[in-house]
Amino acid sequence: MPIMKAYTKLSVNEISVLITLAIPLILTGFIEASVGFFTTLFLAHLGSRELAAGAVVQWIFFTMMVVLWGTLCAVSILIAQKHGEKDDRGVSKILRDGLVLGIVLFFPAFLLLRNIAPVLALAGQDAATIALAVDYMNGLSWGLLPDFIGLVLMQFLIGLGHTRTNMFFTLIWVPLNIFCNYGLIFGEFGFPALGMAGIGWGTTLAYWILAVFLACYLLWDKSYRRYFEGVFIFAKPRFLAELCQIGVPMGAMYCIEIAFFLTLTLLMGRLGSDILAANQITMQYLGEASVATFAIAQAITVRMGHMIGAGKIHLAERAVYIGVVISIVFMVFVGGIYCISPTKLIELDLSLDQANNSNIISYAIQFFSVAALFQLLEAIRITLFGALRGLKDTRFTLLSSVISFWVVSLPIGYVMAINLHMGGMGLWWGAVIGAVVGVVLLALRFHYKMKGVYRNAKSSI
């Protein structure tokens, strides 16, 4: 009985720790998502041409940049383990090498954005769209350096488990970005009216202000200052290779998954405009709910890093199982809304009373019913991805994404949609089957990796 009470107490404590880490990350994700909402709103006020160009640019920009952002996210993984080991010098060196990597990645990213016109032409965009996109990207290119530096500093905070501080600076950046964008697009608050180019320059201005403010805060605060002592000491990068080994597969995985959903959207478009519209409504809510899952996964990554670094392997494993349960409970609640009250969600985008919306509404209700199952499986998959990331295993997660999305989901979904005449539902069921495969692969891999961790721990005693 005392053993049972002690186990229950440990589990409750672990739930508390994970939620404490995850909630600020969830709020941060939702807050950051508001930037895209307001950007679309501002573009819509400029005109349909600017709105269309902005949508194309943002898709291409995000697909290209997610590899670099994912690479820099490796900083939090390595720092979490060094922090668990109470190795402040190791944390300092990882932070230094992360900043070096951010500066190195800036140069190819800058050149890519400054030469975006051929990429857009290859994608079949017309001259007017390309001209607008070039103005946008030219301004945004000057914001990449502070963006990368700010991201590394944010990942440093997350690796330490200081997710509330990370959320605080996000709360500063988002309204600042919206303010700068609005001023430079429409010429308000004394800014020049730059039109669509104002989004690029406004985002750049916000990035620079945030990076400078964040750096000054971290250097001024005594609790962080000690980590910066080794940053300004010139030495051979010790963790640069490891950051790339962990980060590049992670960034590539994000890119592959984004490309899958982009392809899924294009296939839906081939099936009809009503099906495409219904799918877009479903994906809108799928993306918002996934913010919570990714936050829980990142909290697991950090918690595992701390526990493995401290030699508490059983607590690291328990954090994963508790995280999976939390994700499942959350997504069962979300899926229940999808199945019980889909029209409540749909009516936020469409009028339910207009006859010309009836087909879209019918398709969306069908998609929500399958999306509920898909999102539940995705919650488990992403949580397991966070667990493997905590074990520095990102290459297998990349492989599992390729298999589950491109080898399984897409071909099966295509056959079901076209050959079996299931339409959009066929593509969604293909995604569900792929998600099942992904969960099985990651679960087996996690079990295998944990056996290795326990084995290594015993051999070192």
C-alpha positions as a Markdown table, in Angstrom:
| # | Residue | x | y | z |
|---|---|---|---|---|
| 1 | Met | 0.0 | 0.0 | 0.0 |
| 2 | Pro | 2.8 | 2.6 | 0.8 |
| 3 | Ile | 4.5 | 1.6 | -2.5 |
| 4 | Met | 1.2 | 2.3 | -4.4 |
| 5 | Lys | 0.8 | 5.7 | -2.7 |
| 6 | Ala | 4.4 | 6.6 | -3.5 |
| 7 | Tyr | 3.9 | 5.6 | -7.1 |
| 8 | Thr | 0.6 | 7.6 | -7.4 |
| 9 | Lys | 2.3 | 10.6 | -5.8 |
| 10 | Leu | 5.2 | 10.4 | -8.3 |
| 11 | Ser | 2.7 | 10.1 | -11.2 |
| 12 | Val | 0.7 | 13.1 | -10.0 |
| 13 | Asn | 4.0 | 15.1 | -9.7 |
| 14 | Glu | 5.0 | 14.1 | -13.2 |
| 15 | Ile | 1.6 | 15.2 | -14.6 |
| 16 | Ser | 2.0 | 18.5 | -12.8 |
| 17 | Val | 5.5 | 19.1 | -14.2 |
| 18 | Leu | 4.5 | 18.2 | -17.7 |
| 19 | Ile | 1.4 | 20.5 | -17.6 |
| 20 | Thr | 3.5 | 23.3 | -16.2 |
| 21 | Leu | 6.0 | 23.0 | -19.1 |
| 22 | Ala | 3.3 | 22.4 | -21.7 |
| 23 | Ile | 0.7 | 25.1 | -21.0 |
| 24 | Pro | 3.0 | 28.1 | -21.7 |
| 25 | Leu | 4.1 | 26.3 | -24.9 |
| 26 | Ile | 0.5 | 25.7 | -25.9 |
| 27 | Leu | -0.4 | 29.4 | -25.3 |
| 28 | Thr | 2.7 | 30.4 | -27.2 |
| 29 | Gly | 1.6 | 28.4 | -30.2 |
| 30 | Phe | -1.9 | 29.8 | -30.2 |
| 31 | Ile | -0.5 | 33.4 | -29.8 |
| 32 | Glu | 2.0 | 32.9 | -32.7 |
| 33 | Ala | -0.8 | 31.6 | -34.9 |
| 34 | Ser | -2.6 | 34.9 | -34.6 |
| 35 | Val | 0.2 | 36.6 | -36.7 |
| 36 | Gly | -0.9 | 34.6 | -39.7 |
| 37 | Phe | -4.5 | 35.5 | -39.1 |
| 38 | Phe | -3.8 | 39.2 | -39.0 |
| 39 | Thr | -1.4 | 39.0 | -42.0 |
| 40 | Thr | -4.2 | 37.4 | -44.1 |
| 41 | Leu | -6.6 | 40.0 | -42.9 |
| 42 | Phe | -4.3 | 42.9 | -43.9 |
| 43 | Leu | -3.6 | 41.4 | -47.3 |
| 44 | Ala | -7.4 | 41.0 | -47.9 |
| 45 | His | -7.8 | 44.7 | -47.4 |
| 46 | Leu | -5.0 | 45.4 | -49.9 |
| 47 | Gly | -6.9 | 43.4 | -52.6 |
| 48 | Ser | -7.4 | 40.0 | -54.1 |
| 49 | Arg | -4.1 | 40.1 | -56.0 |
| 50 | Glu | -2.1 | 40.8 | -52.9 |
| 51 | Leu | -4.1 | 38.1 | -50.9 |
| 52 | Ala | -3.4 | 35.5 | -53.6 |
| 53 | Ala | 0.3 | 36.4 | -53.8 |
| 54 | Gly | 0.6 | 36.4 | -50.0 |
| 55 | Ala | -0.9 | 32.9 | -49.8 |
| 56 | Val | 1.5 | 31.5 | -52.3 |
| 57 | Val | 4.6 | 33.3 | -50.8 |
| 58 | Gln | 3.7 | 32.1 | -47.3 |
| 59 | Trp | 3.3 | 28.5 | -48.3 |
| 60 | Ile | 6.6 | 28.5 | -50.2 |
| 61 | Phe | 8.5 | 30.5 | -47.6 |
| 62 | Phe | 7.3 | 28.2 | -44.8 |
| 63 | Thr | 8.1 | 25.0 | -46.6 |
| 64 | Met | 11.6 | 26.2 | -47.3 |
| 65 | Met | 12.4 | 27.7 | -43.9 |
| 66 | Val | 10.9 | 25.0 | -41.7 |
| 67 | Val | 14.1 | 22.9 | -42.4 |
| 68 | Leu | 16.3 | 25.7 | -41.0 |
| 69 | Trp | 14.0 | 26.4 | -38.0 |
| 70 | Gly | 13.8 | 22.7 | -37.2 |
| 71 | Thr | 17.6 | 22.4 | -37.3 |
| 72 | Leu | 17.9 | 25.2 | -34.7 |
| 73 | Cys | 15.3 | 23.6 | -32.5 |
| 74 | Ala | 18.0 | 21.0 | -31.7 |
| 75 | Val | 19.4 | 23.6 | -29.3 |
| 76 | Ser | 16.7 | 22.9 | -26.7 |
| 77 | Ile | 17.3 | 19.1 | -26.9 |
| 78 | Leu | 21.0 | 19.2 | -26.1 |
| 79 | Ile | 20.6 | 22.0 | -23.5 |
| 80 | Ala | 17.9 | 20.0 | -21.7 |
| 81 | Gln | 20.3 | 17.1 | -21.1 |
| 82 | Lys | 23.2 | 19.3 | -20.1 |
| 83 | His | 20.9 | 21.1 | -17.7 |
| 84 | Gly | 19.8 | 17.8 | -16.2 |
| 85 | Glu | 23.4 | 16.9 | -15.7 |
| 86 | Lys | 23.9 | 20.3 | -14.0 |
| 87 | Asp | 26.6 | 21.1 | -16.6 |
| 88 | Asp | 26.4 | 24.9 | -16.9 |
| 89 | Arg | 29.6 | 25.0 | -19.1 |
| 90 | Gly | 28.1 | 22.5 | -21.4 |
| 91 | Val | 24.9 | 24.6 | -21.7 |
| 92 | Ser | 27.0 | 27.6 | -22.4 |
| 93 | Lys | 28.9 | 25.9 | -25.2 |
| 94 | Ile | 25.7 | 24.6 | -26.8 |
| 95 | Leu | 24.3 | 28.1 | -26.7 |
| 96 | Arg | 27.4 | 29.4 | -28.4 |
| 97 | Asp | 27.4 | 26.8 | -31.1 |
| 98 | Gly | 23.7 | 27.3 | -31.6 |
| 99 | Leu | 24.2 | 31.0 | -32.2 |
| 100 | Val | 27.1 | 30.2 | -34.6 |
| 101 | Leu | 24.9 | 27.8 | -36.5 |
| 102 | Gly | 22.1 | 30.4 | -36.7 |
| 103 | Ile | 24.6 | 32.9 | -38.2 |
| 104 | Val | 25.9 | 30.3 | -40.7 |
| 105 | Leu | 22.4 | 29.3 | -41.8 |
| 106 | Phe | 21.5 | 33.0 | -42.3 |
| 107 | Phe | 23.7 | 33.4 | -45.4 |
| 108 | Pro | 22.1 | 30.7 | -47.7 |
| 109 | Ala | 18.6 | 31.6 | -46.4 |
| 110 | Phe | 19.3 | 35.3 | -47.2 |
| 111 | Leu | 20.5 | 34.5 | -50.7 |
| 112 | Leu | 17.5 | 32.2 | -51.3 |
| 113 | Leu | 15.0 | 34.9 | -50.4 |
| 114 | Arg | 16.8 | 37.5 | -52.4 |
| 115 | Asn | 16.5 | 35.2 | -55.4 |
| 116 | Ile | 13.0 | 34.0 | -54.9 |
| 117 | Ala | 11.7 | 35.0 | -58.4 |
| 118 | Pro | 13.0 | 31.9 | -60.3 |
| 119 | Val | 11.4 | 29.6 | -57.6 |
| 120 | Leu | 8.1 | 31.3 | -58.1 |
| 121 | Ala | 8.3 | 31.2 | -61.8 |
| 122 | Leu | 9.1 | 27.5 | -61.6 |
| 123 | Ala | 5.9 | 27.1 | -59.5 |
| 124 | Gly | 3.9 | 28.7 | -62.4 |
| 125 | Gln | 3.2 | 32.1 | -60.9 |
| 126 | Asp | 2.4 | 35.1 | -63.1 |
| 127 | Ala | 4.6 | 38.2 | -63.4 |
| 128 | Ala | 2.4 | 40.3 | -61.2 |
| 129 | Thr | 2.4 | 37.8 | -58.3 |
| 130 | Ile | 6.2 | 37.4 | -58.6 |
| 131 | Ala | 6.7 | 41.2 | -58.5 |
| 132 | Leu | 4.7 | 41.4 | -55.3 |
| 133 | Ala | 6.4 | 38.4 | -53.8 |
| 134 | Val | 9.9 | 39.9 | -54.5 |
| 135 | Asp | 9.1 | 43.1 | -52.7 |
| 136 | Tyr | 7.8 | 41.0 | -49.7 |
| 137 | Met | 10.8 | 38.7 | -49.6 |
| 138 | Asn | 13.4 | 41.5 | -50.0 |
| 139 | Gly | 12.2 | 43.1 | -46.8 |
| 140 | Leu | 11.9 | 39.9 | -45.0 |
| 141 | Ser | 15.4 | 38.7 | -45.9 |
| 142 | Trp | 16.9 | 41.3 | -43.6 |
| 143 | Gly | 15.0 | 39.8 | -40.7 |
| 144 | Leu | 16.4 | 36.3 | -41.0 |
| 145 | Leu | 19.5 | 37.0 | -38.8 |
| 146 | Pro | 17.5 | 38.3 | -35.8 |
| 147 | Asp | 14.9 | 35.6 | -36.4 |
| 148 | Phe | 17.5 | 32.8 | -36.1 |
| 149 | Ile | 19.3 | 34.4 | -33.2 |
| 150 | Gly | 16.0 | 34.9 | -31.4 |
| 151 | Leu | 14.9 | 31.3 | -32.1 |
| 152 | Val | 18.2 | 30.0 | -30.6 |
| 153 | Leu | 17.7 | 32.1 | -27.5 |
| 154 | Met | 14.1 | 30.9 | -27.2 |
| 155 | Gln | 15.2 | 27.3 | -27.5 |
| 156 | Phe | 17.8 | 28.0 | -24.9 |
| 157 | Leu | 15.0 | 29.0 | -22.5 |
| 158 | Ile | 12.9 | 26.0 | -23.4 |
| 159 | Gly | 15.8 | 23.6 | -22.9 |
| 160 | Leu | 16.2 | 25.0 | -19.3 |
| 161 | Gly | 12.4 | 24.4 | -18.8 |
| 162 | His | 11.7 | 28.2 | -18.6 |
| 163 | Thr | 8.7 | 28.0 | -20.9 |
| 164 | Arg | 6.9 | 30.9 | -19.1 |
| 165 | Thr | 9.7 | 33.3 | -20.0 |
| 166 | Asn | 9.5 | 32.0 | -23.6 |
| 167 | Met | 5.8 | 32.8 | -23.6 |
| 168 | Phe | 6.4 | 36.2 | -22.1 |
| 169 | Phe | 8.6 | 37.3 | -25.0 |
| 170 | Thr | 6.2 | 35.8 | -27.5 |
| 171 | Leu | 3.5 | 37.9 | -25.9 |
| 172 | Ile | 5.7 | 40.9 | -26.7 |
| 173 | Trp | 6.7 | 39.9 | -30.2 |
| 174 | Val | 3.2 | 39.1 | -31.6 |
| 175 | Pro | 1.5 | 42.5 | -30.9 |
| 176 | Leu | 4.7 | 44.2 | -31.9 |
| 177 | Asn | 4.8 | 42.4 | -35.2 |
| 178 | Ile | 1.1 | 43.1 | -35.9 |
| 179 | Phe | 1.7 | 46.8 | -35.1 |
| 180 | Cys | 4.7 | 47.1 | -37.4 |
| 181 | Asn | 3.0 | 45.2 | -40.2 |
| 182 | Tyr | -0.1 | 47.4 | -40.0 |
| 183 | Gly | 1.9 | 50.6 | -39.9 |
| 184 | Leu | 4.1 | 49.8 | -42.8 |
| 185 | Ile | 1.4 | 48.3 | -45.0 |
| 186 | Phe | -1.1 | 51.1 | -44.7 |
| 187 | Gly | 1.2 | 54.0 | -43.7 |
| 188 | Glu | -0.2 | 54.4 | -40.2 |
| 189 | Phe | 1.6 | 55.7 | -37.0 |
| 190 | Gly | 4.0 | 57.8 | -39.1 |
| 191 | Phe | 5.3 | 54.8 | -41.1 |
| 192 | Pro | 5.5 | 55.0 | -44.9 |
| 193 | Ala | 2.8 | 53.0 | -46.8 |
| 194 | Leu | 4.7 | 50.1 | -48.5 |
| 195 | Gly | 1.8 | 47.9 | -49.3 |
| 196 | Met | 2.6 | 44.2 | -49.4 |
| 197 | Ala | 6.3 | 44.9 | -49.0 |
| 198 | Gly | 5.4 | 46.3 | -45.6 |
| 199 | Ile | 4.7 | 42.8 | -44.2 |
| 200 | Gly | 8.3 | 41.9 | -44.9 |
| 201 | Trp | 9.8 | 45.1 | -43.5 |
| 202 | Gly | 7.4 | 45.1 | -40.5 |
| 203 | Thr | 8.3 | 41.5 | -39.6 |
| 204 | Thr | 12.0 | 42.4 | -40.0 |
| 205 | Leu | 11.6 | 45.4 | -37.6 |
| 206 | Ala | 9.8 | 43.2 | -35.1 |
| 207 | Tyr | 12.5 | 40.5 | -35.3 |
| 208 | Trp | 15.3 | 43.0 | -34.6 |
| 209 | Ile | 13.5 | 44.6 | -31.7 |
| 210 | Leu | 12.7 | 41.2 | -30.1 |
| 211 | Ala | 16.2 | 39.8 | -30.6 |
| 212 | Val | 17.9 | 42.9 | -29.1 |
| 213 | Phe | 15.4 | 43.0 | -26.2 |
| 214 | Leu | 15.7 | 39.3 | -25.5 |
| 215 | Ala | 19.5 | 39.3 | -25.6 |
| 216 | Cys | 19.7 | 42.3 | -23.3 |
| 217 | Tyr | 17.3 | 40.7 | -20.8 |
| 218 | Leu | 19.3 | 37.4 | -20.7 |
| 219 | Leu | 22.6 | 39.2 | -20.3 |
| 220 | Trp | 21.2 | 41.4 | -17.6 |
| 221 | Asp | 19.5 | 38.7 | -15.5 |
| 222 | Lys | 21.9 | 37.1 | -13.1 |
| 223 | Ser | 20.3 | 33.6 | -13.4 |
| 224 | Tyr | 21.1 | 33.5 | -17.1 |
| 225 | Arg | 24.3 | 35.6 | -17.2 |
| 226 | Arg | 26.5 | 32.7 | -16.2 |
| 227 | Tyr | 25.5 | 30.7 | -19.3 |
| 228 | Phe | 26.8 | 33.5 | -21.6 |
| 229 | Glu | 30.3 | 33.6 | -20.1 |
| 230 | Gly | 31.5 | 31.0 | -22.6 |
| 231 | Val | 29.5 | 32.4 | -25.6 |
| 232 | Phe | 32.0 | 35.2 | -26.3 |
| 233 | Ile | 35.1 | 33.0 | -25.9 |
| 234 | Phe | 36.5 | 32.0 | -29.3 |
| 235 | Ala | 36.9 | 28.2 | -29.5 |
| 236 | Lys | 36.4 | 25.4 | -31.9 |
| 237 | Pro | 32.7 | 24.5 | -32.0 |
| 238 | Arg | 32.2 | 21.4 | -30.0 |
| 239 | Phe | 28.5 | 20.7 | -30.5 |
| 240 | Leu | 28.0 | 22.1 | -34.0 |
| 241 | Ala | 28.1 | 18.7 | -35.7 |
| 242 | Glu | 25.7 | 17.2 | -33.1 |
| 243 | Leu | 23.3 | 20.1 | -33.5 |
| 244 | Cys | 23.2 | 19.4 | -37.3 |
| 245 | Gln | 22.9 | 15.6 | -36.8 |
| 246 | Ile | 19.9 | 16.0 | -34.6 |
| 247 | Gly | 18.4 | 19.2 | -36.1 |
| 248 | Val | 18.6 | 18.6 | -39.9 |
| 249 | Pro | 16.5 | 15.3 | -39.8 |
| 250 | Met | 14.0 | 17.1 | -37.6 |
| 251 | Gly | 13.7 | 20.0 | -40.0 |
| 252 | Ala | 13.5 | 17.7 | -42.9 |
| 253 | Met | 10.7 | 15.8 | -41.2 |
| 254 | Tyr | 8.7 | 19.0 | -40.7 |
| 255 | Cys | 9.2 | 19.8 | -44.4 |
| 256 | Ile | 8.1 | 16.4 | -45.5 |
| 257 | Glu | 4.9 | 16.5 | -43.4 |
| 258 | Ile | 4.0 | 20.0 | -44.6 |
| 259 | Ala | 4.6 | 18.9 | -48.2 |
| 260 | Phe | 2.3 | 16.0 | -47.6 |
| 261 | Phe | -0.6 | 18.2 | -46.4 |
| 262 | Leu | 0.1 | 20.6 | -49.3 |
| 263 | Thr | -0.2 | 17.6 | -51.7 |
| 264 | Leu | -3.3 | 16.4 | -50.0 |
| 265 | Thr | -4.8 | 19.9 | -50.5 |
| 266 | Leu | -3.9 | 19.9 | -54.2 |
| 267 | Leu | -5.5 | 16.4 | -54.6 |
| 268 | Met | -8.7 | 17.6 | -52.8 |
| 269 | Gly | -8.8 | 20.5 | -55.3 |
| 270 | Arg | -8.8 | 18.0 | -58.2 |
| 271 | Leu | -11.9 | 16.4 | -56.7 |
| 272 | Gly | -13.9 | 19.6 | -56.8 |
| 273 | Ser | -14.0 | 23.1 | -55.2 |
| 274 | Asp | -16.7 | 22.1 | -52.7 |
| 275 | Ile | -14.5 | 19.2 | -51.4 |
| 276 | Leu | -11.4 | 21.5 | -51.3 |
| 277 | Ala | -13.4 | 24.1 | -49.3 |
| 278 | Ala | -14.7 | 21.5 | -46.9 |
| 279 | Asn | -11.2 | 20.1 | -46.4 |
| 280 | Gln | -9.8 | 23.6 | -45.7 |
| 281 | Ile | -12.3 | 24.1 | -43.0 |
| 282 | Thr | -11.4 | 20.7 | -41.4 |
| 283 | Met | -7.7 | 21.4 | -41.7 |
| 284 | Gln | -8.2 | 24.8 | -40.1 |
| 285 | Tyr | -9.3 | 23.2 | -36.8 |
| 286 | Leu | -6.9 | 20.3 | -37.2 |
| 287 | Gly | -4.0 | 22.8 | -37.2 |
| 288 | Glu | -5.2 | 24.7 | -34.2 |
| 289 | Ala | -5.7 | 21.5 | -32.1 |
| 290 | Ser | -2.3 | 20.2 | -33.1 |
| 291 | Val | -0.6 | 23.2 | -31.4 |
| 292 | Ala | -1.5 | 21.5 | -28.1 |
| 293 | Thr | 0.0 | 18.2 | -29.2 |
| 294 | Phe | 3.2 | 19.7 | -30.4 |
| 295 | Ala | 3.5 | 21.6 | -27.1 |
| 296 | Ile | 3.0 | 18.4 | -25.0 |
| 297 | Ala | 5.6 | 16.7 | -27.2 |
| 298 | Gln | 8.1 | 19.5 | -26.7 |
| 299 | Ala | 7.5 | 19.4 | -22.9 |
| 300 | Ile | 8.2 | 15.6 | -23.0 |
| 301 | Thr | 11.4 | 16.3 | -24.9 |
| 302 | Val | 12.6 | 18.8 | -22.3 |
| 303 | Arg | 11.5 | 16.6 | -19.3 |
| 304 | Met | 13.2 | 13.5 | -20.7 |
| 305 | Gly | 16.4 | 15.5 | -21.3 |
| 306 | His | 16.4 | 16.7 | -17.7 |
| 307 | Met | 15.7 | 13.3 | -16.3 |
| 308 | Ile | 18.1 | 11.4 | -18.5 |
| 309 | Gly | 20.8 | 14.0 | -17.8 |
| 310 | Ala | 20.2 | 13.5 | -14.0 |
| 311 | Gly | 20.3 | 9.7 | -14.4 |
| 312 | Lys | 16.6 | 9.2 | -13.6 |
| 313 | Ile | 15.7 | 7.1 | -16.5 |
| 314 | His | 12.6 | 5.5 | -15.1 |
| 315 | Leu | 11.1 | 9.0 | -14.6 |
| 316 | Ala | 12.0 | 9.9 | -18.2 |
| 317 | Glu | 10.1 | 6.8 | -19.4 |
| 318 | Arg | 7.2 | 7.6 | -17.1 |
| 319 | Ala | 7.0 | 11.1 | -18.5 |
| 320 | Val | 6.4 | 9.7 | -21.9 |
| 321 | Tyr | 3.5 | 7.4 | -20.9 |
| 322 | Ile | 1.9 | 10.2 | -18.9 |
| 323 | Gly | 2.3 | 12.6 | -21.9 |
| 324 | Val | 0.7 | 10.1 | -24.2 |
| 325 | Val | -2.3 | 9.8 | -21.8 |
| 326 | Ile | -2.6 | 13.6 | -21.6 |
| 327 | Ser | -2.6 | 13.9 | -25.4 |
| 328 | Ile | -5.2 | 11.1 | -25.8 |
| 329 | Val | -7.5 | 12.7 | -23.2 |
| 330 | Phe | -7.2 | 16.1 | -24.9 |
| 331 | Met | -7.8 | 14.7 | -28.4 |
| 332 | Val | -10.8 | 12.5 | -27.3 |
| 333 | Phe | -12.4 | 15.8 | -26.1 |
| 334 | Val | -11.6 | 17.5 | -29.4 |
| 335 | Gly | -12.7 | 14.5 | -31.4 |
| 336 | Gly | -16.0 | 14.5 | -29.5 |
| 337 | Ile | -16.6 | 18.1 | -30.6 |
| 338 | Tyr | -15.8 | 17.1 | -34.2 |
| 339 | Cys | -18.4 | 14.3 | -34.1 |
| 340 | Ile | -21.1 | 15.8 | -31.9 |
| 341 | Ser | -21.2 | 19.4 | -33.0 |
| 342 | Pro | -19.4 | 19.8 | -36.4 |
| 343 | Thr | -21.9 | 22.4 | -37.6 |
| 344 | Lys | -21.0 | 24.7 | -34.7 |
| 345 | Leu | -17.4 | 24.7 | -36.1 |
| 346 | Ile | -18.5 | 25.0 | -39.7 |
| 347 | Glu | -20.8 | 28.0 | -39.1 |
| 348 | Leu | -17.8 | 30.1 | -38.0 |
| 349 | Asp | -16.7 | 30.0 | -41.7 |
| 350 | Leu | -19.9 | 29.5 | -43.6 |
| 351 | Ser | -23.6 | 30.4 | -43.3 |
| 352 | Leu | -25.6 | 27.2 | -42.7 |
| 353 | Asp | -28.7 | 28.7 | -44.2 |
| 354 | Gln | -27.4 | 29.4 | -47.7 |
| 355 | Ala | -28.3 | 26.6 | -50.1 |
| 356 | Asn | -25.1 | 27.0 | -52.1 |
| 357 | Asn | -23.1 | 25.9 | -49.0 |
| 358 | Ser | -25.0 | 22.7 | -48.5 |
| 359 | Asn | -22.5 | 20.4 | -50.3 |
| 360 | Ile | -19.5 | 22.0 | -48.5 |
| 361 | Ile | -21.2 | 21.5 | -45.1 |
| 362 | Ser | -22.1 | 17.9 | -46.0 |
| 363 | Tyr | -18.5 | 17.1 | -47.0 |
| 364 | Ala | -17.1 | 18.9 | -43.9 |
| 365 | Ile | -19.2 | 16.9 | -41.5 |
| 366 | Gln | -17.9 | 13.7 | -43.1 |
| 367 | Phe | -14.3 | 14.9 | -43.0 |
| 368 | Phe | -14.6 | 15.9 | -39.3 |
| 369 | Ser | -15.8 | 12.4 | -38.4 |
| 370 | Val | -12.6 | 10.8 | -39.8 |
| 371 | Ala | -10.4 | 13.7 | -38.7 |
| 372 | Ala | -11.4 | 12.9 | -35.1 |
| 373 | Leu | -9.7 | 9.5 | -35.4 |
| 374 | Phe | -6.8 | 10.9 | -37.4 |
| 375 | Gln | -6.1 | 13.6 | -34.8 |
| 376 | Leu | -6.2 | 11.1 | -32.0 |
| 377 | Leu | -3.6 | 8.9 | -33.8 |
| 378 | Glu | -1.5 | 12.0 | -34.6 |
| 379 | Ala | -1.5 | 13.0 | -31.0 |
| 380 | Ile | 0.0 | 9.7 | -30.0 |
| 381 | Arg | 2.5 | 9.8 | -33.0 |
| 382 | Ile | 3.7 | 13.3 | -32.2 |
| 383 | Thr | 4.0 | 12.6 | -28.5 |
| 384 | Leu | 6.2 | 9.6 | -29.4 |
| 385 | Phe | 8.2 | 11.8 | -31.7 |
| 386 | Gly | 8.8 | 14.1 | -28.8 |
| 387 | Ala | 10.0 | 11.1 | -26.7 |
| 388 | Leu | 12.5 | 10.0 | -29.4 |
| 389 | Arg | 13.6 | 13.5 | -29.8 |
| 390 | Gly | 14.4 | 13.5 | -26.1 |
| 391 | Leu | 16.6 | 10.5 | -26.8 |
| 392 | Lys | 18.3 | 12.4 | -29.7 |
| 393 | Asp | 16.8 | 10.0 | -32.2 |
| 394 | Thr | 15.5 | 12.2 | -35.0 |
| 395 | Arg | 16.7 | 10.2 | -38.1 |
| 396 | Phe | 14.2 | 7.4 | -37.4 |
| 397 | Thr | 11.4 | 9.9 | -36.9 |
| 398 | Leu | 12.2 | 11.3 | -40.4 |
| 399 | Leu | 12.2 | 7.8 | -41.9 |
| 400 | Ser | 8.9 | 7.0 | -40.2 |
| 401 | Ser | 7.3 | 10.2 | -41.6 |
| 402 | Val | 8.4 | 9.3 | -45.1 |
| 403 | Ile | 7.0 | 5.8 | -44.7 |
| 404 | Ser | 3.7 | 6.7 | -43.0 |
| 405 | Phe | 2.8 | 9.7 | -45.2 |
| 406 | Trp | 4.4 | 9.2 | -48.6 |
| 407 | Val | 4.7 | 5.4 | -48.8 |
| 408 | Val | 1.4 | 4.5 | -47.1 |
| 409 | Ser | -1.0 | 7.4 | -46.8 |
| 410 | Leu | -0.7 | 9.0 | -50.2 |
| 411 | Pro | -0.8 | 5.9 | -52.4 |
| 412 | Ile | -3.6 | 4.2 | -50.4 |
| 413 | Gly | -5.5 | 7.5 | -50.1 |
| 414 | Tyr | -5.2 | 8.1 | -53.9 |
| 415 | Val | -6.5 | 4.6 | -54.7 |
| 416 | Met | -9.4 | 4.9 | -52.3 |
| 417 | Ala | -10.3 | 8.3 | -53.6 |
| 418 | Ile | -10.0 | 7.7 | -57.3 |
| 419 | Asn | -10.1 | 4.0 | -58.0 |
| 420 | Leu | -12.6 | 3.1 | -55.3 |
| 421 | His | -14.6 | 6.3 | -55.9 |
| 422 | Met | -14.5 | 7.4 | -52.2 |
| 423 | Gly | -13.6 | 11.0 | -53.1 |
| 424 | Gly | -12.2 | 13.1 | -50.3 |
| 425 | Met | -13.1 | 10.6 | -47.6 |
| 426 | Gly | -10.7 | 8.1 | -49.3 |
| 427 | Leu | -7.8 | 10.6 | -48.9 |
| 428 | Trp | -8.7 | 11.0 | -45.2 |
| 429 | Trp | -8.9 | 7.3 | -44.6 |
| 430 | Gly | -5.5 | 6.9 | -46.3 |
| 431 | Ala | -4.2 | 9.5 | -43.8 |
| 432 | Val | -5.7 | 7.5 | -40.9 |
| 433 | Ile | -4.0 | 4.2 | -42.1 |
| 434 | Gly | -0.7 | 6.0 | -42.5 |
| 435 | Ala | -1.0 | 7.5 | -39.0 |
| 436 | Val | -1.6 | 3.9 | -37.6 |
| 437 | Val | 1.6 | 2.8 | -39.3 |
| 438 | Gly | 3.5 | 5.8 | -37.9 |
| 439 | Val | 2.3 | 5.1 | -34.3 |
| 440 | Val | 3.4 | 1.5 | -34.5 |
| 441 | Leu | 6.8 | 2.3 | -36.0 |
| 442 | Leu | 7.5 | 5.0 | -33.3 |
| 443 | Ala | 6.2 | 2.9 | -30.4 |
| 444 | Leu | 8.5 | 0.0 | -31.4 |
| 445 | Arg | 11.4 | 2.3 | -31.9 |
| 446 | Phe | 10.9 | 3.9 | -28.5 |
| 447 | His | 10.7 | 0.6 | -26.8 |
| 448 | Tyr | 14.0 | -0.5 | -28.5 |
| 449 | Lys | 15.8 | 2.8 | -27.6 |
| 450 | Met | 14.7 | 2.7 | -23.9 |
| 451 | Lys | 16.0 | -0.9 | -23.6 |
| 452 | Gly | 19.4 | 0.4 | -24.8 |
| 453 | Val | 19.3 | 3.3 | -22.4 |
| 454 | Tyr | 18.6 | 1.0 | -19.4 |
| 455 | Arg | 21.3 | -1.4 | -20.7 |
| 456 | Asn | 23.9 | 1.4 | -20.9 |
| 457 | Ala | 22.9 | 2.7 | -17.5 |
| 458 | Lys | 23.5 | -0.8 | -15.9 |
| 459 | Ser | 26.8 | -1.2 | -17.6 |
| 460 | Ser | 28.1 | 2.1 | -16.3 |
| 461 | Ile | 27.4 | 1.2 | -12.7 |
